Amino acid sequence: MATTLFDDFSPISSKQWKQKIQFELDGADYNKTVIWNSPEDIQVKPFYHYDEDFKTSQIQTQASNFKICQNIFVYDVEKSIQKAIDTLERGAESLRFTIQNEKIDIQKLLENLPLENRIVYFNLNFISIDFVKKLDTISIQKKTVFYCNLDPIGHLAREGNWFATSDKNNFETLEKISKATANLYILSIDSGLYQNAGANITQQIAYSLSHANEYLNRFPDLEKPIVFEVAVGTNYFFEIAKLRAMRMLFNLIAAEYNPDLECHLLVTPTKRNKTIYDYNVNMLRTTTECMSAILGGADTVANLPYDSLYHKDNEFGDRIARNQLLILKHESYFDKVDNPADGSYYIESLTIQLAEKSLALFKDIEANGGFLKLLNDGTIKKKIQESANKEQELFDTQKEVLLGTNKYPNPEDKMKHDLELFPFVKIKPRKTLITPIIEKRLAEKLEQERLESE
């Protein structure tokens, strides 16, 4: 008769584990010594164990399907074509084009690219029915999937103004675009803005979902997936849980409109913890962040080059960023197991707790008039700023560490003459409808002081 190894051992309860830990602490307080509170007010325990109170998220993720994406900012069409062809030949599986205005010759940009059966994203900094209709026609000709990431509410949050003159015009234009296109996915949520501005994880999830709910309220018959452009930070397990909780809650909310509606997670590392000094450490940060993205269930991952803060787009930085993902996929086999977080009591516990706290915040936003109302009256920005200030204080007091920057800096490291881009918050005086939400890195003040002393 076959037996298992575990039949020879009695099961150990959570209570027994805790008693053993308390004994080993030799009188030290268990709660003060081995439990810590996250910025989301989640108590992180020293161990996690299956018991009668354990809950499972039952969220399904497919790491085997994640795609490696290359970001391309389109300024010179010919150079963008060359870059797209080169990056596809070197292992990229998807492309994300950022296009500033509708003067770009989109037909020329795409006509000779090998796009069949690929996913292509377009981040448009404008809204134009004619331009999007051209994309729709090309996607049909190319037999490919185009995600046209239009997000008027995100544009308002980031820039302080709508694309057009009022919210009504923006939503009417979106509706016209939806009716005029057959093959495009058009809606996206700029979730990364909240992370890069300093929101904690609960806020990121709740604001992103409430942001999406504004569109669902206006387009209740929506059938095509909504893209969530998400930024992941350095808290490895929390970020895995964040993506799982975001998908779990979206499914819950979207079921009230259309049970088959899906969210599509396009994930990239955060800028908030990146630095210009000791910049090679950025590669370590982006590697673990990409790992979190894959394990958390990202559909597509677009890595951030280690030098993107201070260098213009360059072949070396792009190649290193792409190779990080290629190594994770083809040498570390991150795409070989679906639902890779299954069986981790810690990640499941974090997922459930983040989901519960985010859902409570989501309900509070909706009860107080919805995301757009709170965005317009400054409440969203205020709450994010409060969270950002707390994190900044932790960084300033070295309780949150960025190696090479606020701990173990190299005094011989000089950067003043290497800056091709301005790596700090840019001030653009202009008239806005609301005060925009501003992305800001933790190390900015410290780096400015070091630059001045070089």
Secondary structure, DSSP 8 states (H G I E B T S, - for coil): ----GGGGS----HHHHHHHHHHHTTT--HHHHT-EE-TT--EE-S-----TT---------GGG-EEEEEEEESSHHHHHHHHHHHHHTT--EEEEEE-STTS-HHHHHTTS--TT-EEEEEESS--HHHHHHHHHHHHHHT-EEEEEE-HHHHHHHHSS-SSSSHHHHHHHHHHHHHH-SS-EEEEE-THHHHHHT--HHHHHHHHHHHHHHHHHH-TT--S-EEEEEEE-S-HHHHHHHHHHHHHHHHHHHTTT-TT--EEEEEEE-STT--STTTTHHHHHHHHHHHHHHHHT-SEEE---TTTTTS-S-HHHHHHHHHHHHHHHHTS-TTS-SSTTTT-HHHHHHHHHHHHHHHHHHHHHHHTT-HHHHHHTTHHHHHHHHHHHHHHHHHHTTSS--BTTTBS--TT---GGG-SS--S--------SS-------TTHHHHHHHHHH-
